[in-house]
Amino acid sequence: MMFAAKPTLVGELVTLRPVGPEHADGLQELVTDPEVRRLTGSHGEIAAEAGRRWYATRGEHDDRLDLAITVAGDYVGEVVLNELDTANLSCNLRIALIGSRVFGRGYGGEALSLLLDHAFGTTPLHRISLDVFSFNERAKHVYKKAGFVEEGVLRDALRWDGEWYDSVIMSILRSDWQARSQTLP
């Protein structure tokens, strides 16, 4: 399948590595951080052992690519291609950083760039989509900078602390990535 190979992708700031049980403590920090939970709309909780089991099995799946974002060997988040639709050559992308101590350092932007270059450079994918909550301006800015285009809005998709928030649907097509890649230095 499309994601059978689990690469290690090296950038200037971050290295993306196949997730494994060695990253489970970082995952636990990520999923319990209150700000990350709000930004991802995560209401549920994940027990530490469940997270360890989850990360231990990601390498077995050829229909998804789960990569740990690491800086100097330390886990700072994850970036995932999932919901693969082989008939339409499309998939979903999700990314989360471990918390405010790593926000604003360029890690997410570089991780996106590395993953998009890998996905469009080594697979036949045509479209990668994601959704982001309307209040997450920082993420929307990073996605647009990476080449994602807003497509639509799911109204009142998240209820958080008694308030409703929209979810913005964004995507990047192979042709968008190719045009962006040709204009970069």
Short mmCIF file of the C-alpha atoms (twelve columns), coordinates in Angstrom:
data_MODEL
# 
_entry.id   MODEL 
# 
loop_
_atom_site.group_PDB 
_atom_site.id 
_atom_site.type_symbol 
_atom_site.label_atom_id 
_atom_site.label_alt_id 
_atom_site.label_comp_id 
_atom_site.label_asym_id 
_atom_site.label_seq_id 
_atom_site.Cartn_x 
_atom_site.Cartn_y 
_atom_site.Cartn_z 
_atom_site.pdbx_PDB_model_num 
ATOM 1   C CA . MET A 1   0.000   0.000  0.000  1 
ATOM 2   C CA . MET A 2   0.868   3.647  -0.186 1 
ATOM 3   C CA . PHE A 3   2.348   4.071  3.302  1 
ATOM 4   C CA . ALA A 4   4.059   0.703  3.796  1 
ATOM 5   C CA . ALA A 5   7.477   2.388  3.991  1 
ATOM 6   C CA . LYS A 6   7.934   4.351  7.204  1 
ATOM 7   C CA . PRO A 7   10.631  6.931  6.437  1 
ATOM 8   C CA . THR A 8   12.759  9.130  8.628  1 
ATOM 9   C CA . LEU A 9   12.664  12.663 7.213  1 
ATOM 10  C CA . VAL A 10  15.347  15.137 8.282  1 
ATOM 11  C CA . GLY A 11  14.958  18.908 8.203  1 
ATOM 12  C CA . GLU A 12  16.939  21.817 9.630  1 
ATOM 13  C CA . LEU A 13  14.817  22.061 12.799 1 
ATOM 14  C CA . VAL A 14  13.023  18.737 13.123 1 
ATOM 15  C CA . THR A 15  13.368  15.089 12.270 1 
ATOM 16  C CA . LEU A 16  10.269  13.035 11.549 1 
ATOM 17  C CA . ARG A 17  10.570  9.415  12.703 1 
ATOM 18  C CA . PRO A 18  8.157   6.493  12.614 1 
ATOM 19  C CA . VAL A 19  6.298   6.512  15.928 1 
ATOM 20  C CA . GLY A 20  6.954   3.713  18.372 1 
ATOM 21  C CA . PRO A 21  6.455   2.903  22.029 1 
ATOM 22  C CA . GLU A 22  9.525   5.012  22.844 1 
ATOM 23  C CA . HIS A 23  7.411   8.087  21.969 1 
ATOM 24  C CA . ALA A 24  4.468   7.148  24.209 1 
ATOM 25  C CA . ASP A 25  5.470   9.419  27.100 1 
ATOM 26  C CA . GLY A 26  5.538   12.357 24.694 1 
ATOM 27  C CA . LEU A 27  2.149   11.349 23.319 1 
ATOM 28  C CA . GLN A 28  0.776   11.267 26.864 1 
ATOM 29  C CA . GLU A 29  2.066   14.786 27.494 1 
ATOM 30  C CA . LEU A 30  0.555   15.923 24.190 1 
ATOM 31  C CA . VAL A 31  -2.932  14.467 24.775 1 
ATOM 32  C CA . THR A 32  -3.159  15.764 28.350 1 
ATOM 33  C CA . ASP A 33  -2.036  19.338 27.651 1 
ATOM 34  C CA . PRO A 34  -5.127  21.569 28.125 1 
ATOM 35  C CA . GLU A 35  -4.231  23.918 25.251 1 
ATOM 36  C CA . VAL A 36  -3.536  21.032 22.838 1 
ATOM 37  C CA . ARG A 37  -6.848  19.439 23.836 1 
ATOM 38  C CA . ARG A 38  -8.660  22.702 23.027 1 
ATOM 39  C CA . LEU A 39  -6.846  23.203 19.718 1 
ATOM 40  C CA . THR A 40  -7.620  19.636 18.620 1 
ATOM 41  C CA . GLY A 41  -11.115 19.543 20.107 1 
ATOM 42  C CA . SER A 42  -10.244 16.443 22.103 1 
ATOM 43  C CA . HIS A 43  -12.841 15.771 24.785 1 
ATOM 44  C CA . GLY A 44  -11.803 12.212 25.631 1 
ATOM 45  C CA . GLU A 45  -8.811  10.974 27.532 1 
ATOM 46  C CA . ILE A 46  -6.232  8.383  26.545 1 
ATOM 47  C CA . ALA A 47  -4.649  6.229  29.236 1 
ATOM 48  C CA . ALA A 48  -0.857  6.036  29.127 1 
ATOM 49  C CA . GLU A 49  -0.870  2.281  28.431 1 
ATOM 50  C CA . ALA A 50  -3.400  2.706  25.595 1 
ATOM 51  C CA . GLY A 51  -1.135  5.338  24.045 1 
ATOM 52  C CA . ARG A 52  1.844   3.012  24.327 1 
ATOM 53  C CA . ARG A 53  -0.091  0.195  22.610 1 
ATOM 54  C CA . TRP A 54  -1.334  2.612  19.931 1 
ATOM 55  C CA . TYR A 55  2.168   3.844  19.060 1 
ATOM 56  C CA . ALA A 56  3.541   0.282  19.143 1 
ATOM 57  C CA . THR A 57  1.156   -0.784 16.353 1 
ATOM 58  C CA . ARG A 58  1.353   2.157  13.913 1 
ATOM 59  C CA . GLY A 59  4.185   0.578  11.933 1 
ATOM 60  C CA . GLU A 60  1.939   -2.371 11.045 1 
ATOM 61  C CA . HIS A 61  -0.453  -0.216 9.000  1 
ATOM 62  C CA . ASP A 62  0.229   0.436  5.340  1 
ATOM 63  C CA . ASP A 63  -2.799  2.709  4.943  1 
ATOM 64  C CA . ARG A 64  -1.475  5.441  7.247  1 
ATOM 65  C CA . LEU A 65  1.777   7.147  8.144  1 
ATOM 66  C CA . ASP A 66  2.336   8.191  11.766 1 
ATOM 67  C CA . LEU A 67  5.525   10.145 12.375 1 
ATOM 68  C CA . ALA A 68  6.908   11.593 15.598 1 
ATOM 69  C CA . ILE A 69  8.211   15.139 15.311 1 
ATOM 70  C CA . THR A 70  11.519  15.223 17.161 1 
ATOM 71  C CA . VAL A 71  14.030  17.951 17.972 1 
ATOM 72  C CA . ALA A 72  17.497  16.800 19.029 1 
ATOM 73  C CA . GLY A 73  15.942  13.372 19.635 1 
ATOM 74  C CA . ASP A 74  13.166  14.700 21.900 1 
ATOM 75  C CA . TYR A 75  9.511   14.148 20.983 1 
ATOM 76  C CA . VAL A 76  7.704   17.453 20.343 1 
ATOM 77  C CA . GLY A 77  4.614   16.212 18.495 1 
ATOM 78  C CA . GLU A 78  3.229   14.057 15.752 1 
ATOM 79  C CA . VAL A 79  2.171   14.414 12.138 1 
ATOM 80  C CA . VAL A 80  -0.091  11.796 10.570 1 
ATOM 81  C CA . LEU A 81  -1.455  10.923 7.154  1 
ATOM 82  C CA . ASN A 82  -4.576  8.802  7.622  1 
ATOM 83  C CA . GLU A 83  -8.030  8.097  6.189  1 
ATOM 84  C CA . LEU A 84  -6.417  6.963  2.946  1 
ATOM 85  C CA . ASP A 85  -8.785  6.766  -0.029 1 
ATOM 86  C CA . THR A 86  -6.832  4.886  -2.698 1 
ATOM 87  C CA . ALA A 87  -9.580  5.181  -5.323 1 
ATOM 88  C CA . ASN A 88  -9.421  8.981  -5.135 1 
ATOM 89  C CA . LEU A 89  -5.723  9.257  -4.230 1 
ATOM 90  C CA . SER A 90  -6.485  11.328 -1.176 1 
ATOM 91  C CA . CYS A 91  -5.956  11.272 2.562  1 
ATOM 92  C CA . ASN A 92  -6.317  13.340 5.697  1 
ATOM 93  C CA . LEU A 93  -3.512  15.062 7.581  1 
ATOM 94  C CA . ARG A 94  -3.340  15.859 11.261 1 
ATOM 95  C CA . ILE A 95  -0.576  17.462 13.251 1 
ATOM 96  C CA . ALA A 96  -0.204  18.333 16.914 1 
ATOM 97  C CA . LEU A 97  2.665   19.759 18.884 1 
ATOM 98  C CA . ILE A 98  3.272   18.815 22.505 1 
ATOM 99  C CA . GLY A 99  2.247   22.174 23.991 1 
ATOM 100 C CA . SER A 100 2.963   25.863 24.345 1 
ATOM 101 C CA . ARG A 101 6.626   25.273 25.225 1 
ATOM 102 C CA . VAL A 102 7.263   24.301 21.578 1 
ATOM 103 C CA . PHE A 103 4.722   26.554 19.812 1 
ATOM 104 C CA . GLY A 104 6.026   29.328 17.576 1 
ATOM 105 C CA . ARG A 105 9.438   27.814 16.853 1 
ATOM 106 C CA . GLY A 106 8.808   26.693 13.267 1 
ATOM 107 C CA . TYR A 107 8.594   23.000 14.123 1 
ATOM 108 C CA . GLY A 108 5.072   22.523 12.755 1 
ATOM 109 C CA . GLY A 109 5.752   24.366 9.517  1 
ATOM 110 C CA . GLU A 110 8.888   22.382 8.803  1 
ATOM 111 C CA . ALA A 111 7.178   19.098 9.727  1 
ATOM 112 C CA . LEU A 112 4.367   19.909 7.262  1 
ATOM 113 C CA . SER A 113 6.846   20.764 4.524  1 
ATOM 114 C CA . LEU A 114 8.834   17.554 5.039  1 
ATOM 115 C CA . LEU A 115 5.678   15.428 5.068  1 
ATOM 116 C CA . LEU A 116 4.143   17.074 1.994  1 
ATOM 117 C CA . ASP A 117 7.397   16.722 0.057  1 
ATOM 118 C CA . HIS A 118 7.498   13.039 0.997  1 
ATOM 119 C CA . ALA A 119 3.821   12.378 0.267  1 
ATOM 120 C CA . PHE A 120 3.675   14.119 -3.099 1 
ATOM 121 C CA . GLY A 121 7.246   13.198 -4.033 1 
ATOM 122 C CA . THR A 122 7.021   9.436  -3.385 1 
ATOM 123 C CA . THR A 123 3.350   8.464  -3.723 1 
ATOM 124 C CA . PRO A 124 0.642   9.058  -6.329 1 
ATOM 125 C CA . LEU A 125 -1.462  11.108 -3.884 1 
ATOM 126 C CA . HIS A 126 -3.480  13.871 -5.511 1 
ATOM 127 C CA . ARG A 127 -5.113  15.553 -2.487 1 
ATOM 128 C CA . ILE A 128 -4.372  15.947 1.223  1 
ATOM 129 C CA . SER A 129 -7.005  17.561 3.419  1 
ATOM 130 C CA . LEU A 130 -7.308  18.671 7.020  1 
ATOM 131 C CA . ASP A 131 -9.646  20.572 9.256  1 
ATOM 132 C CA . VAL A 132 -8.839  23.274 11.776 1 
ATOM 133 C CA . PHE A 133 -11.068 25.040 14.261 1 
ATOM 134 C CA . SER A 134 -11.938 28.637 13.434 1 
ATOM 135 C CA . PHE A 135 -10.249 30.042 16.564 1 
ATOM 136 C CA . ASN A 136 -6.860  28.499 15.677 1 
ATOM 137 C CA . GLU A 137 -5.465  31.386 13.625 1 
ATOM 138 C CA . ARG A 138 -1.852  30.318 14.182 1 
ATOM 139 C CA . ALA A 139 -2.472  26.902 12.606 1 
ATOM 140 C CA . LYS A 140 -4.479  28.354 9.709  1 
ATOM 141 C CA . HIS A 141 -1.563  30.691 8.957  1 
ATOM 142 C CA . VAL A 142 0.927   27.784 8.963  1 
ATOM 143 C CA . TYR A 143 -1.342  25.659 6.728  1 
ATOM 144 C CA . LYS A 144 -1.784  28.490 4.213  1 
ATOM 145 C CA . LYS A 145 1.964   29.093 4.188  1 
ATOM 146 C CA . ALA A 146 2.439   25.370 3.404  1 
ATOM 147 C CA . GLY A 147 0.071   25.690 0.429  1 
ATOM 148 C CA . PHE A 148 -3.279  24.587 1.875  1 
ATOM 149 C CA . VAL A 149 -6.388  26.340 0.562  1 
ATOM 150 C CA . GLU A 150 -9.625  26.907 2.484  1 
ATOM 151 C CA . GLU A 151 -12.480 24.942 0.919  1 
ATOM 152 C CA . GLY A 152 -15.376 25.346 3.267  1 
ATOM 153 C CA . VAL A 153 -16.715 25.471 6.774  1 
ATOM 154 C CA . LEU A 154 -18.505 22.964 8.955  1 
ATOM 155 C CA . ARG A 155 -20.652 25.254 11.073 1 
ATOM 156 C CA . ASP A 156 -20.775 24.692 14.834 1 
ATOM 157 C CA . ALA A 157 -18.654 21.539 14.569 1 
ATOM 158 C CA . LEU A 158 -17.098 21.832 18.038 1 
ATOM 159 C CA . ARG A 159 -18.669 22.619 21.370 1 
ATOM 160 C CA . TRP A 160 -16.009 23.723 23.838 1 
ATOM 161 C CA . ASP A 161 -16.713 25.212 27.244 1 
ATOM 162 C CA . GLY A 162 -20.324 25.858 26.247 1 
ATOM 163 C CA . GLU A 163 -19.434 27.741 23.046 1 
ATOM 164 C CA . TRP A 164 -19.799 26.591 19.427 1 
ATOM 165 C CA . TYR A 165 -16.940 26.825 16.922 1 
ATOM 166 C CA . ASP A 166 -16.721 26.197 13.203 1 
ATOM 167 C CA . SER A 167 -14.295 23.777 11.585 1 
ATOM 168 C CA . VAL A 168 -12.494 25.069 8.494  1 
ATOM 169 C CA . ILE A 169 -11.785 22.473 5.798  1 
ATOM 170 C CA . MET A 170 -8.529  22.972 3.913  1 
ATOM 171 C CA . SER A 171 -6.644  20.981 1.296  1 
ATOM 172 C CA . ILE A 172 -3.577  20.957 -0.870 1 
ATOM 173 C CA . LEU A 173 -3.516  19.312 -4.295 1 
ATOM 174 C CA . ARG A 174 -0.499  17.839 -6.013 1 
ATOM 175 C CA . SER A 175 -0.615  20.750 -8.495 1 
ATOM 176 C CA . ASP A 176 -0.584  23.266 -5.594 1 
ATOM 177 C CA . TRP A 177 2.446   21.513 -4.097 1 
ATOM 178 C CA . GLN A 178 4.233   21.407 -7.474 1 
ATOM 179 C CA . ALA A 179 3.611   25.122 -8.077 1 
ATOM 180 C CA . ARG A 180 4.796   25.962 -4.530 1 
ATOM 181 C CA . SER A 181 7.880   23.737 -4.881 1 
ATOM 182 C CA . GLN A 182 8.910   25.465 -8.110 1 
ATOM 183 C CA . THR A 183 8.782   28.918 -6.518 1 
ATOM 184 C CA . LEU A 184 10.810  28.076 -3.419 1 
ATOM 185 C CA . PRO A 185 14.525  28.942 -3.410 1 
# 
